[in-house]
Amino acid sequence: MNKFESLREPMDMPDPHFPIKLHRTSFDQQGTVLFPPHWHEHLEFLYFITGEASIECGSTVISASAGDLIVVNSNELHYGISLSSDLFYYALIADISLLHSQFVDAAETKFITPITQNRLLLRNYIGDDSKASQCMLAIIKELEQREFGYELAIKSELYRLLTLLLRDHVDTVLTQDEYAERMKNIERFAPVFEYIENRYKDEMSVDLLAGMASLSRFHFSRLFKELSGRTLTEYITMTRLNKADYLLRHSPMTVSEVAAATGFNDIYYFSRTFKKHKKVSPSSLRGN
């Protein structure tokens, strides 16, 4: 199994005949990982009620706050971290097959099928869009109250939400060839991401990793940032910090021990870097 495939999240639905579900999520500590890097085939909508968070969708890094809507496209690697102590948001996950027509029509061929095939990509950051927010709140209400006919109401609001997004928030429409190239690059970089995940403590050269992907330094660096949203150095640093975050919260190791275990040779640099990215000091999590 390659690295990208290993990040796939199994997505069981409470009702397989009506594949949509809602999570209410809250965090009371800055710097907490909301969800590790993962992907799934379903569309996901994150709607923020209070607090702030940093959400990464593919190569896009987003600062989300109350009223914002974040769209995660199908097969899009995403990751989140809390930036406040009062974070509360809804995560709505929908299988787009819910909106398939029994008969092939214009809506199916122009919109639903391209979304399903991951060729029509929606913009990740929607921002404070009142109409989209109304749709999200309506869907949330229907899923929470489940009154008679809620399935019809949800499908209606989901169609309306997609219409609003397709009119104002389309990011990219890929041809079949462009989609194939995108997937080829993801597969090409799978051993690189796996190597970083397993050897994050070690020094890594661009030449070494570029060789794994059979690319020149220039093309490797360009495609790496396009796929991950970060330079190689930034990505390795964040991988180390995420490992450190986990150890600080779930192990008895001291701050110095955690720094050494995650590839940081300078405790002062580790502390400054951790606080810059996680918004809390490592000592506040470990206490020593």
C-alpha positions in Angstrom: 0.0 0.0 0.0 1.4 3.4 -1.0 1.5 6.4 1.3 -1.4 8.2 -0.4 -3.6 5.1 -0.2 -2.7 4.7 3.5 -4.1 8.1 4.2 -7.6 7.2 2.9 -10.2 7.4 5.7 -12.9 4.7 5.7 -16.2 6.5 5.5 -19.1 4.5 6.9 -22.4 6.1 6.8 -25.1 5.7 9.5 -27.7 5.1 6.7 -26.1 3.6 3.5 -29.4 4.4 1.7 -29.0 8.1 2.6 -25.2 8.6 2.6 -24.8 11.9 4.5 -23.6 12.5 8.1 -22.9 15.4 10.5 -20.3 15.8 13.2 -20.4 18.5 15.9 -16.8 19.2 16.9 -15.4 21.4 19.6 -11.8 22.0 21.0 -10.8 24.0 24.0 -7.0 24.2 23.4 -4.9 26.0 20.9 -2.6 24.0 18.8 -4.7 20.8 18.9 -4.7 18.7 15.8 -8.3 18.6 14.6 -7.7 15.8 12.2 -4.4 14.4 10.8 -3.7 14.4 7.0 -6.2 12.2 5.3 -8.6 12.0 2.3 -11.8 10.3 1.3 -14.0 10.2 -1.8 -16.8 12.2 -0.3 -17.4 15.9 -0.3 -16.9 17.5 3.1 -18.2 20.9 4.3 -16.7 22.5 7.4 -18.9 25.3 8.9 -17.4 27.3 11.7 -19.5 28.6 14.5 -16.9 30.0 17.0 -13.1 30.2 17.3 -10.4 30.0 14.6 -8.6 27.1 12.9 -6.0 26.5 10.2 -7.2 24.1 7.5 -5.1 22.7 4.7 -6.7 21.4 1.6 -4.2 20.1 -0.9 -1.9 23.0 -1.5 -4.2 25.6 0.0 -3.7 26.8 3.6 -6.8 28.6 5.1 -7.4 30.6 8.3 -11.0 29.8 9.1 -13.2 31.7 11.7 -16.8 32.0 12.7 -19.2 32.1 9.7 -16.7 30.6 7.3 -17.4 27.6 5.1 -14.6 25.3 3.9 -15.2 22.9 1.1 -13.0 19.7 0.9 -13.2 18.2 -2.6 -13.3 14.5 -3.3 -9.8 12.8 -2.9 -8.3 16.0 -1.5 -5.7 15.6 1.2 -6.7 17.8 4.2 -5.5 18.6 7.7 -6.6 20.9 10.5 -5.3 22.5 13.6 -7.1 24.7 16.2 -5.9 28.3 16.6 -8.2 29.2 19.5 -9.5 27.8 22.8 -13.2 28.2 21.9 -13.4 26.3 18.5 -16.7 24.8 17.5 -17.6 23.7 14.0 -19.8 21.3 12.0 -18.4 18.8 9.6 -20.9 17.7 7.0 -19.8 14.7 4.8 -21.9 13.8 1.8 -21.6 11.1 -0.8 -22.4 12.9 -4.0 -24.1 9.8 -5.4 -27.0 11.0 -3.2 -27.7 13.5 -6.0 -27.4 11.2 -9.0 -30.3 11.2 -11.3 -31.9 7.9 -12.4 -31.8 9.2 -16.0 -28.9 11.0 -17.6 -29.9 14.7 -17.9 -28.0 18.0 -18.3 -27.6 18.5 -14.5 -26.0 15.0 -14.3 -23.6 15.4 -17.2 -22.6 19.0 -16.7 -22.2 19.1 -12.9 -22.8 15.9 -10.9 -20.6 13.6 -12.9 -17.6 16.0 -13.2 -17.8 16.5 -9.4 -18.0 12.7 -8.9 -15.0 12.2 -11.2 -13.0 14.9 -9.4 -12.7 17.0 -12.5 -14.8 19.9 -11.3 -13.1 21.3 -8.2 -14.8 23.8 -5.9 -12.9 26.6 -4.2 -11.9 25.5 -0.7 -12.5 28.8 1.1 -16.0 30.2 0.7 -15.8 32.8 3.5 -18.8 34.5 5.0 -21.3 33.8 2.2 -24.8 34.4 3.7 -26.7 32.3 1.2 -24.3 29.3 1.5 -24.5 29.7 5.3 -28.3 29.5 5.2 -28.1 26.3 3.2 -25.6 24.8 5.7 -27.7 25.8 8.7 -30.8 24.4 7.1 -29.1 21.0 6.4 -27.7 20.9 9.9 -31.2 21.6 11.4 -32.8 18.9 9.3 -30.2 16.3 10.2 -30.4 17.1 13.9 -34.2 17.2 14.2 -35.0 14.5 11.5 -38.7 15.5 11.1 -40.9 13.7 8.6 -39.6 14.4 5.1 -36.1 15.5 6.2 -34.5 13.5 3.4 -36.3 15.6 0.8 -35.4 18.8 2.6 -31.7 17.8 2.8 -31.5 16.9 -0.9 -33.2 20.1 -1.8 -30.8 22.2 0.3 -27.8 20.2 -0.9 -28.7 20.9 -4.6 -29.2 24.6 -3.7 -25.8 24.7 -1.9 -24.0 23.1 -4.9 -25.8 25.6 -7.2 -24.5 28.5 -5.2 -21.0 27.1 -5.1 -20.9 26.3 -8.8 -22.0 29.8 -9.7 -19.6 31.7 -7.6 -16.9 29.4 -6.2 -15.6 27.0 -8.9 -11.8 26.7 -8.6 -10.8 24.4 -11.5 -12.4 22.3 -14.2 -10.0 19.6 -15.3 -10.0 17.7 -18.6 -9.6 13.9 -18.4 -5.9 14.3 -19.4 -5.3 17.0 -16.7 -6.9 14.8 -14.0 -4.8 11.8 -15.1 -1.7 14.0 -14.8 -2.7 15.1 -11.3 -3.2 11.6 -10.1 0.1 10.5 -11.7 1.9 13.2 -9.7 0.2 12.1 -6.5 1.3 8.5 -7.1 4.9 9.6 -8.0 5.3 11.5 -4.7 3.8 8.7 -2.5 7.2 7.2 -1.7 8.5 10.7 -0.8 5.8 11.4 1.7 6.2 7.9 3.1 10.0 8.4 3.5 9.4 11.7 5.3 6.8 10.2 7.6 9.2 7.4 8.6 12.5 9.2 8.6 11.4 12.7 9.8 14.2 12.8 12.4 16.9 12.4 9.8 18.5 15.0 7.6 17.1 14.8 4.1 18.4 16.4 0.9 16.4 17.6 -2.0 18.6 15.4 -4.3 17.7 12.3 -2.3 13.9 12.9 -2.4 13.9 14.2 -6.0 15.6 10.9 -7.0 12.8 8.9 -5.4 10.3 10.8 -7.6 12.7 10.6 -10.7 12.6 14.3 -11.1 15.1 17.1 -11.3 15.6 19.4 -8.2 13.6 22.2 -9.9 10.7 20.1 -11.0 10.6 18.2 -7.7 10.5 21.4 -5.6 7.8 22.9 -7.8 5.5 19.9 -7.8 6.2 19.2 -4.1 4.9 22.7 -3.2 2.0 22.3 -5.6 0.9 19.0 -4.0 1.6 19.8 -0.3 1.2 23.6 -0.1 4.6 23.9 1.5 8.3 23.9 0.5 10.2 20.7 1.4 11.8 22.4 4.5 8.4 23.7 5.7 6.8 20.3 5.2 9.5 18.4 7.2 9.3 21.0 10.0 5.6 20.6 10.3 5.8 16.8 10.3 8.3 17.0 13.1 6.1 19.5 15.0 3.1 17.3 14.7 5.0 14.3 16.0 6.3 16.5 18.9 2.7 17.7 19.6 1.5 14.1 20.0 4.4 13.1 22.2 4.0 16.2 24.5 0.3 15.3 25.0 0.5 11.6 25.2 3.9 10.6 26.6 5.9 11.3 29.9 8.9 12.7 27.9 10.3 16.1 28.8 10.4 18.9 26.4 14.1 18.3 25.7 13.5 14.6 25.1 10.7 15.3 22.7 12.8 17.9 20.8 15.6 15.3 20.4 13.2 12.5 19.5 11.7 14.6 16.7 14.9 15.8 15.0 15.4 19.2 16.8 19.0 19.5 18.1 18.4 23.0 19.6 15.9 23.1 22.4 15.5 26.9 22.1 14.9 26.7 18.4 12.4 23.9 18.9 10.5 25.9 21.5 10.3 29.1 19.4 9.3 27.1 16.3 6.7 25.1 18.1 5.1 28.2 19.7 5.1 30.0 16.3 3.2 27.3 14.5 1.1 25.7 17.3 0.3 29.0 19.1 1.2 27.4 22.5 4.6 26.7 24.1 5.7 23.1 24.4 6.3 23.6 28.1 2.6 24.5 28.6 1.7 21.0 27.3 4.4 19.1 29.1 5.0 21.2 32.2 8.8 20.6 32.3 
